[in-house]
């Protein structure tokens, strides 16, 4: 038996809205540098894929990543746009990253407090009201160009 459209649509809209709110809280916490609030948005078995980096598995690995990045970078997200599937299981966020490079990170140029601004985005999977996958993308060449001050290509 098929349910009437009006019987299904409100729940789907609600699921998408819940996911959009969750991703919004996560992005706002990122901008505040609030690691605890970011971690509260995550499932225990979260999978974290960062552009140009290794996959991290689980909340403890994500927490370690946050401690490292807080030491090396200060970032906030601006112009955030979040989109979600109707069932709320997947989402994407597009934003501008506004940051400062505070401490030299392994394998990267020396940090001298250089400012940067670049577009970025993330894809999310959501399960039971928590983020269970975060995949982040940004243009590393653009970032390096801004940090070094000349074209690196």
KEMAR-514490 format. One line per 3 residues: for each residue x, y, z of N, C-alpha, C. Coordinates in steps of 0.1 Angstrom, whole numbers. Each point is the difference from the previous one (the first is absolute). Example, Ala and Ser with C-alpha at 12.3 -4.5 7.8 and 13.67 -1.06 7.14 Angstrom:
BEGIN
132,-57,78,-9,12,0,9,12,0  -4,11,-7,9,11,0,-8,11,8
This chain:
BEGIN
8,-12,0,-8,12,0,9,12,0  -3,10,-8,7,12,-2,-6,11,9  8,6,8,-4,11,8,-2,13,-8
-10,8,3,-2,12,-7,13,9,1  3,8,-10,12,8,1,0,9,12  -12,5,3,0,9,12,3,-7,13
-1,-13,0,3,-8,12,15,-2,1  8,1,-10,14,-3,1,8,13,0  -4,10,-8,8,11,-2,4,8,13
-9,2,9,4,8,12,11,-7,8  1,-13,1,10,-7,7,14,2,-7  -1,-1,-13,13,2,-8,5,14,2
-9,10,-1,4,14,2,6,2,14  -6,-7,10,5,1,13,14,-6,2  2,-12,-7,13,-6,1,10,9,-7
-2,5,-11,9,9,-7,3,12,9  -10,6,6,2,12,9,8,-4,12  -2,-12,6,8,-4,11,15,-1,-4
2,-6,-11,14,-2,-5,6,14,-3  -7,9,-6,5,13,-3,4,7,13  -9,-1,10,3,6,13,12,-6,7
2,-13,-1,12,-7,5,12,5,-6  1,1,-14,11,4,-7,3,15,3  -11,8,2,2,14,4,7,1,14
-4,-8,9,6,0,14,15,-4,-1  2,-10,-9,14,-5,-1,9,12,-6  -5,6,-11,7,11,-6,2,12,9
-10,3,8,1,11,9,10,-3,11  0,-12,5,10,-4,10,14,1,-6  2,-4,-12,13,1,-7,4,14,0
-8,9,-4,3,14,0,4,6,13  -6,-5,11,3,5,14,12,-7,5  5,-10,-7,11,-8,5,-4,-9,12
-12,-4,0,-6,-7,11,0,-15,-3  11,-7,4,2,-14,-4,-11,-8,7  -3,3,13,-10,-9,7,-13,1,-7
-5,11,-5,-12,1,-7,0,-7,-14  12,1,-6,1,-8,-13,-1,-15,3  7,-5,10,0,-14,4,-14,-4,4
-8,8,6,-13,-3,4,-9,-3,-12  3,5,-12,-7,-2,-12,3,-14,-7  10,-6,5,6,-12,-7,-4,-13,6
-2,-11,-8,-2,-13,4,14,-5,6  -1,-10,9,13,-6,5,9,-5,-10  -6,-6,-11,8,-7,-10,1,9,-13
1,13,2,1,9,-11,12,-3,-9  -2,2,-13,10,-1,-10,4,14,-5  12,3,1,5,14,-4,10,-1,-11
-4,6,-11,9,0,-12,3,15,-3  13,4,1,4,13,-3,8,0,-13  -3,10,-8,6,3,-12,16,-1,2
6,-8,-8,15,-2,1,5,-7,12  -9,-6,8,4,-6,12,-5,-15,2  4,-6,11,-4,-13,3,-13,-1,6
-7,-11,-2,-13,-3,6,2,-2,15  -9,6,8,0,-2,14,-13,-7,4  1,-9,9,-12,-8,4,-3,2,15
-12,4,3,-4,1,14,2,14,6  -8,2,10,0,13,7,13,4,6  7,-10,7,13,4,5,10,5,-10
0,-6,-12,9,4,-11,-4,14,-5  -13,3,0,-5,13,-4,4,10,10  -1,-3,13,4,9,11,15,4,-1
8,-10,-3,14,2,-1,3,9,-12  -7,-2,-11,1,9,-12,-4,15,4  -11,1,8,-4,14,4,11,6,8
6,-7,9,10,6,9,12,4,-9  4,-8,-9,11,4,-9,-3,12,-8  -12,0,-6,-3,12,-9,-2,13,8
-5,-1,13,-1,12,8,13,6,3  10,-9,1,14,5,2,6,7,-12  -3,-6,-12,6,5,-12,-8,11,-8
-13,0,2,-9,9,-8,-11,6,9  -4,12,-4,-12,6,6,-9,3,-12  -12,-6,0,-8,1,-12,-15,3,5
-7,7,-9,-14,1,1,-6,-2,-14  -12,-4,0,-7,-3,-12,-10,12,-2  -1,5,-13,-9,10,-3,-8,-4,-12
-11,7,-3,-9,-3,-11,-3,-14,-2  -4,-6,11,-3,-15,1,-14,-2,-7  0,-10,-9,-12,-5,-6,-1,-15,2
-11,-5,7,-1,-14,2,-12,-6,-7  2,-11,-6,-10,-7,-8,-1,-14,6  -12,-6,0,-2,-14,5,-9,-8,-9
1,-13,-1,-9,-8,-7,-13,0,8  -11,-3,-6,-13,0,6,-1,-9,12  7,-11,0,0,-9,12,10,4,11
8,10,-3,9,5,10,13,-9,2  1,-10,-8,12,-9,1,13,6,-5  -1,9,-9,12,6,-6,-2,15,-1
12,7,1,-1,15,-1,13,5,-6  0,12,-4,12,7,-5,0,14,5  12,5,2,1,14,4,11,7,-8
-3,12,-5,9,8,-7,3,12,8  12,5,0,4,11,9,12,6,-5  4,12,6,13,6,-1,7,-2,13
13,-4,-1,8,-2,12,8,13,1  -1,6,12,8,12,3,9,-4,11  14,0,-2,8,-5,11,14,7,1
7,-5,9,14,4,3,8,-13,2  12,0,-5,9,-11,1,9,3,12  -2,-6,11,7,4,13,13,-8,3
0,-13,-3,12,-8,4,3,-9,-12  12,-2,-4,4,-8,-11,-5,-14,1  -7,-4,-10,-6,-14,0,10,-9,-8
0,-12,4,9,-10,-7,-1,0,-15  11,2,-6,1,-1,-15,-5,12,-7  -3,11,7,-5,12,-6,10,12,2
-2,11,-7,9,11,2,0,6,14  10,7,4,0,6,13,-12,9,3  -5,0,12,-11,8,4,5,13,6
-6,11,-4,4,13,5,-13,8,3  -11,-6,3,-13,6,2,-6,5,-13  3,-6,-11,-5,4,-13,-16,-2,0
-6,10,-6,-15,0,-1,-3,-7,-14  -11,-6,0,-5,-7,-13,-15,1,0  -5,-1,-12,-15,-1,-2,-1,-9,-13
-8,-11,1,-2,-8,-11,-13,-7,1  -6,-4,-12,-12,-8,1,2,-14,4  -10,-6,6,1,-14,5,-13,-6,0
0,-13,3,-13,-7,1,2,-13,7  -11,-5,5,0,-13,7,-12,-8,-4  1,-13,0,-11,-9,-2,-1,-8,13
-13,-2,4,-3,-7,13,-9,-11,-3  1,-11,9,-10,-10,1,-5,1,14  -13,-2,2,-6,2,13,-8,-13,4
2,-4,12,-7,-12,5,-5,2,14  -12,-2,3,-6,1,13,3,14,6  -1,10,-8,2,14,5,14,4,3
10,-7,-5,14,3,2,7,-1,-13  11,7,-2,8,0,-12,9,-13,1  -1,-9,-10,8,-12,0,11,0,-11
0,10,-8,10,2,-10,2,15,-3  12,5,0,3,13,-5,11,-1,-10  -2,5,-12,10,0,-10,2,15,-5
12,5,2,3,14,-1,9,3,-13  -4,10,-7,8,4,-12,3,15,0  12,3,-5,4,14,-2,12,-1,-10
3,11,-6,10,0,-10,14,3,7  8,-11,1,13,2,7,9,9,-7  0,0,-13,9,9,-8,-4,14,3
-13,3,0,-4,14,4,5,4,13  -2,-9,10,5,2,14,15,3,0  8,-9,-7,14,2,0,4,13,-7
-6,4,-10,3,12,-7,-2,12,9  -11,0,8,-2,10,10,10,0,11  4,-12,5,9,-1,11,14,4,-5
4,-4,-11,14,2,-5,1,14,-6  -11,4,-6,0,14,-6,3,0,-15  1,-12,-6,2,0,-15,-5,-13,-5
-1,-2,-13,-5,-12,-7,8,-12,3  -6,-10,5,7,-13,3,-1,-10,-11  -8,3,-10,-2,-11,-11,12,-2,-8
